[in-house]
């Protein structure tokens, strides 16, 4: 005979957290539940550094290669986007899937370039799942040291 257990949360916050987990698990695979955490999980993580002569962006893209990522500049905006298409991948596989959990995730992430960035002087390299972009600064805006002469 099945037993029924009475649920008694110790705090209101605990009850609300349990309820939120229940609702999220119920709608987990539904396209209607685009929660912020699920959306953010599909965006590449970025590190942005500034040096004296350039800006360096490193994007973490595990499972991608250089043919699956597109980088373009439009005005003062730099966009990273995936070119991966799940239908293309599925067309290459032979047989019928019994279990299909891996998904190709498309993303697009746009960053505003600083005013002193030179959009004509950007280099990109892809190695070990890390996309590295180096955006040179305009030479007229780079820091330079001015020599001070001794007064006589």
N, C-alpha and C positions, 0 to 999 in steps of 0.2 A: 504494500500500500504506500503510495507516495506521501511524503511529508511536506507540509507547508511551513515555511519559516517566516516569521513576522520580521519585516525590515524596520528597524528603528535607528535612524541616523543620530549621531551624538550632537551634531551641530547643524544649523541651517545651511552654513556654507558647504559642509560635507554633502548634504542632501542635494543642493544645487549642482555641485560638481558631479555627483553620481548621475543626476538627471541629464546634464549636458553630455556626459560620456555616452549615456544610453541613446540619446537622440542622434549624436554624431555617428555612433556605430550603426544605427538603423539606416541612416542616409549616406553611409560612407561611399558607396559606389554610384550614387545617384548624381547626374549632372546638375541637379538642382542645389546641391550642397557644396558650392564652391567657397568653402571657408577660407579665410585669410591664410591659415597655416598650410593648407593644401596648395594654394596658389603660389605661396612663397617657396614651397619645396621644389617647384619646377623651374624657378629662376636660378641662373648660375650665380654662385657666390663670387664676389669680386674683392680684390685688394687693389687700392689705388695709392701710388706713391708719387711724390714730387721730388725731382732732383734739381740741380742748378740749371740743367739744359733741357729737361723733358719731364713728361708725366708718364708713368708706367702703370698699366692696368693689367692685372692677372686675373683671368676668369677660370674658375674650376669647372671643367666639363668632362667628368668621367663618362666613359662609354662613347664619346664623340671622337671624330677625327677631323682633319682639316677640310674634308669634302662635305661635311655635314653642318658646317658653321659658315655664316655669311657676316661680314663686317662691312658697313658702309657709312659714309659721312654725308650729311645733308645739311648744308649751312653750318650752324654751330652745334649740331647734334651728331653723336656717334651711336650707331645702333648695332647690337649683337643679336643675331637671330639664327634659329636652327633651320636647316633646309631638309631635315629628315622627314620622311613621309612613311607612315605605318603601312599604307596600302602597297607601296613599293617593296617593303621588306616582306610583307605577307605573300606577295606574288612570287618571290624567289624561293619560298619554302615548298618542299614536296610533301605530299600527304595531307592528312586532316589533323588539326590540332585536337588533342584530348584535353589539354590544359594549356591555357595561353595567358600568362600573368605579366610577361614583359611587354611594356608599351613604349613606343617612341613618343617622347614628349616634345612638343614644339614650344618655343619660347621666343620672346622678343624683349630686349631690354635696351632702353635708350638713355644715354647720359649726355648732359649738356657740357660742351667743351668750354674750358676757361677762355677768356678773351685773348690771352697771350699764347694760346695753342695754335700751332700751324697745321691746319687740316690737310695741307698738301704734302706734309712730311710725316707720315705715319707708317711704321713698319709692324708686321705681325709675324709671330712664330707660334707653332703648335707642337708641344712635346709632352708626352706622358699625361695627357688629359688636361693640360694647362695651356690656355691661350694667352700669350703675352703680347700686348700692344704697347709700342713706344711712340708717344706723340711728342715731337720736338716742339720746343718753345720758339717763338719768333726771335730772331737774333737781336732785334732792337729792344726787346723787352727783357732780355736776360740780364742778370746781375753782373756788373763789371766793377772791378776795383780801379779807383783813380789814384794815380801816384801823386803824393804830396811832396812838393819841392821844399827844401829848407830855405827859409828867408835869410838873406844876407845882411 
